[in-house]
Amino acid sequence: MPSTFTKPELIDAVTELFTANDRTRIVSMLPDTFVLKIPETLPYGGSFQGPGEFDHFFRRIYDDHDYWSSFHTELALGRVLDAGTHLVAPIRVTARAKSSEATVSVENLWLFEIADGNFVRAQLYADTAAGRNIAG
């Protein structure tokens, strides 16, 4: 049976992901059934299941620089919002495209569904036109 976590632990994991670009904690908390959905209109969009695919998605963005030569996130409101069955992370992204060196600054929203002390799924709501046009 998977571990369960307190709401503050879940919030801290999302906070670390977007303030320190550190996904270590959240990846260790994700069940195999977790699903991440990224708009398919982005070049790196799709559906990703489990901690391995979640980690691989973020590695491509933050570490491997498949699309961005730099990529920085911060919590737009300074914190993750507790909305009961969801955690809401409004973020500000500043990135430089690898292909053109153009810079983009956009605000996105990450919505994490939680149940029974676990992450269930996450969805990115983004300005996909800006990301697609700059990232290529």
FENZI-V934023 format. One record per backbone hydrogen bond with DSSP energy under -0.5 kcal/mol. CO is the residue of the C=O (numbers start at 1). NH is the residue of the N-H. E is the energy in kcal/mol with one decimal. If there is no record, write none. Layout:
BEGIN
{{CO & NH & E} {CO & NH & E}}
END
This chain:
BEGIN
{{6 & 10 & -2.1} {7 & 11 & -2.7} {8 & 12 & -2.5} {9 & 13 & -1.9} {10 & 14 & -1.8} {11 & 15 & -2.6} {12 & 16 & -2.6} {13 & 17 & -1.7} {14 & 18 & -1.8} {15 & 19 & -2.3} {16 & 20 & -1.6} {16 & 22 & -2.0} {21 & 23 & -0.6} {23 & 27 & -2.6} {24 & 28 & -1.7} {25 & 29 & -0.8} {26 & 29 & -0.9} {26 & 30 & -1.0} {27 & 30 & -0.7} {31 & 34 & -1.7} {34 & 50 & -3.0} {35 & 122 & -2.4} {36 & 38 & -0.5} {36 & 48 & -2.9} {37 & 124 & -2.1} {38 & 46 & -2.1} {39 & 42 & -1.7} {42 & 45 & -2.1} {46 & 38 & -2.9} {48 & 36 & -3.3} {49 & 53 & -0.7} {50 & 54 & -1.9} {51 & 55 & -2.7} {52 & 56 & -2.4} {53 & 57 & -2.4} {54 & 58 & -2.1} {55 & 59 & -2.5} {56 & 60 & -2.1} {57 & 61 & -1.2} {58 & 62 & -3.2} {58 & 63 & -0.5} {59 & 63 & -1.4} {59 & 64 & -3.2} {59 & 65 & -0.5} {60 & 66 & -2.0} {67 & 98 & -2.7} {70 & 96 & -2.2} {72 & 94 & -2.5} {74 & 76 & -0.6} {74 & 92 & -2.8} {75 & 78 & -1.1} {81 & 83 & -0.7} {81 & 88 & -2.7} {83 & 85 & -1.3} {85 & 114 & -2.8} {86 & 83 & -2.9} {87 & 89 & -0.5} {87 & 112 & -3.0} {88 & 81 & -3.1} {88 & 90 & -0.5} {89 & 91 & -0.6} {89 & 110 & -2.1} {90 & 76 & -2.4} {90 & 77 & -0.7} {91 & 108 & -2.3} {92 & 74 & -1.6} {93 & 106 & -2.1} {94 & 72 & -2.5} {95 & 104 & -2.8} {96 & 69 & -2.7} {96 & 70 & -1.2} {97 & 101 & -1.8} {102 & 97 & -3.1} {104 & 95 & -2.6} {106 & 93 & -3.2} {108 & 91 & -2.6} {109 & 125 & -3.3} {110 & 89 & -3.0} {110 & 112 & -0.5} {111 & 113 & -0.6} {111 & 123 & -2.0} {112 & 87 & -2.8} {113 & 120 & -3.2} {113 & 121 & -1.0} {115 & 118 & -1.3} {117 & 5 & -2.2} {118 & 115 & -2.3} {120 & 35 & -1.3} {121 & 113 & -2.9} {122 & 37 & -2.6} {123 & 111 & -2.4} {123 & 125 & -0.5} {124 & 126 & -0.6} {125 & 109 & -2.8} {126 & 128 & -1.8} {127 & 131 & -2.0} {128 & 132 & -2.9} {129 & 133 & -2.5} {130 & 134 & -1.9} {131 & 135 & -2.8} {132 & 136 & -1.8}}
END
